[in-house]
Amino acid sequence: MTTLNANQKEFAMALYDATLTGKPLEEKDWKGVVEDDDTAYAVQDEVIRSA
């Protein structure tokens, strides 16, 4: 299981907020935060837990 760092957790919350508000994220603000599949799935799981 991949453990998220603070920046990745912040990204997950930003994704969740963007879903609620419809306001898109800026790619430049989050570029490089997720660099592999395991981390991407962990971020996805964090977004789902926030729901």
N, C-alpha and C positions, 0 to 999 in steps of 0.2 A: 504494500500500500504506500502510495506517495504522500508525503507530508507537505502541505503548502507552506510557503514562507508568507510573511506579512503582505508583501506586494501582490502575491497571487491571490490571497484571501480578499484583498481590497479589489482586485480585478473581478473576482466572483461576485462581490457585492455590487460593483458597478454594473455588471451584466444583469443582475437581478433588478436593480433600479431602472436600467434602460428598458427592460421588459415591461415594467409597470408604467413608466412614464412615456414610452415611445420615443424618447430622446436618444439618438444614436451616440455611440462612443467614438472618440477620435482615435484612429489607428495609431497615430504617432505617440499618443499618451501611453499605450499599452504594448508597443512593439517590443518583442523579446521577453515578455513576461512568461509566456508559455512556449517552450521550445521542444517538447516531446509529447508523445501520445499519452504516456502515463500521467503527466501533469495536466494535460487537457482533460482527461477523464476525471481527475481529482477536482479540478475547477468545476466541471459539470456537476459532480456530486455535491459540491458546496453550494452551488446555485440552487439545486433541487432541495437541499436541506433548508435553505432560506425561505422557501415557499411556504 
